[in-house]
């Protein structure tokens, strides 16, 4: 069992890593990670052209990479990338189901067989679901091109539809 007092009273030697290993770009089998509303969603504020503030809701859903080679290369049993974007809200502050809105969430629901308009649905229903296929894209940091980030850029069913 973890003992915080003992742990914090211990001194250590050696330098720690300061950069994350990046999941190689490629196509992988994925599973949706565990649900946590505090890490899946966050409000962000942007400036409109007229200088006023505009709030948007961002999502960042963890996606487990199911690939033994990647796990071995990264030295981890759990390898997570992220599927992210913004959520379109309607005038009441609810998720917008209008045509052309929330495409990324709609695609994820479709891939997981959860995009049936006759069935009730909520975000926690995504957790732990899969498998499905996805493309992990690697992009450089805008301020430091040596620093790289990984995110899932495309998803599809296991059969590719």
N, C-alpha and C positions, 0 to 999 in steps of 0.2 A: 504494500500500500504506500502511496506517495506521502512523504513527510515533508511539508513545506519548510518547517523550522530547520530540519537537518539539511535540506537542499540549499536553502539560502545561507546557511552557515558554512557551507563548503566553498573552498577556493578552487579555481580551475586554472589550468595552463593551456595555452594554445590559442590561435586565432580562429575565428568563426568565419563562415562564408558570408559574403555580403551581396551576392547575386544568386537568384534562383536559376536552376537548370531549366531550360525551355524544352517543352515537349516538341519533338521534331515535326515539321510540317508534313501532313499526309492524311490519308483516309483511314479511319479507325472505327471499330465497333464501340458504341457508347451506351452508358446507362445514366439516367438522371440521378444526381447525388441527393443526399438527404435534405429535407425541407427545413429551412430556417428563415422566417420572414425578416429577421434583422440583417441577414447577409444577402438575401435574394433581392431585396428592394431598398431603394433609398431615394429621397427627394433631392433634386438638384435645382439650383437657381441660376438662371441665365438672364442676360440683359437683352431686352428688345432693342430694335434700332432707335427707338425714341428714348432709350435710357431707363425705361421702367423694367422692373423685375418680372420674370416669368418663371413659374415653377414647373418642373417636369419630373415624372417618376421614371427612374431607371430600374431595369432588372438585370441581375447577374446570376444565372443559374449554373451551379457546378455540374460538370459532366465528367463522369468517370471514364477514362480511357481503358478499354479492355484489351490489353495487348501485353503479352509476357515479355516480349523483347524490349518494349518501352519501359516496363516496370524494372527489368534487370538493368538496363542502361542508366536509368535514373536512381537505382538503388532504393526503390520504394515499392511497397505493396499496394498502395493507393495512389494513383496518378489522376489528378483533376485538371481539366481545362475549364473554360467558362463559355457560356452562351449568353450574350448580352444584347441589350437594346433599350428602347424607351417604350413605355406603355402609353397609348393614346387613351385619354379619359373623355367621357362625355360631359355635358354641362352640369350633371349632378355629381361628378367626381367618380363615377363608376367606369369600369373598363368599357371602351367603345367597341361595339360589335358591328359598326357600319362598314360597308364595303370599302376596301383599301386601308383599313385600320388594323393595327396589331397583327401584321402579317407574320412576324417571327414567332409570336406566341401561337398563332393559328397553325403555322407549319409544325411546330412542336406537338401541338394537340393532335394534328392529323397523323403524324408519324406514329404517335402512341395510341391511335384509335380512340381519341377522346374529343373529337371535333363534331360530335353528333348534336345538332341544335335541339333535339328533343330530350336530351339528358342533362340534368344539373351538373355543373362543373365548378371546380375551384382549384387554385394553384397548388395546394397540398397534394392533390391527386396526381401530380406529376412526379413526386418524389419516388425514387427507387424504380422507376419504370424504364423499360427497354427490353431487349437490346434494339438498337437502331444504328444506322451508319451516319458518320459525320466527317467533315473535313476540318482538321485543325490547322489554322492559319497562323503564321508567325509574322509579327510586325515589329519594326523598330520603334523605340521611344522617340517622340518628336524632339525632345531636348538633348537626348543622349543616344545616338543611333547604335552604340555598342550594346545598350540594354534592350533586350527583346521581350515581347509579350506574346502569349499564345491565347487564341480564342477559337471557338467553333464557329465557322463561317457558313457552313451549309449542312443540312441534315436531310436524311431520306430513310425510308423503311429499309429493312434488311434485304428486301428483294430489289431495291433501287427505285421504287415508284414514289 
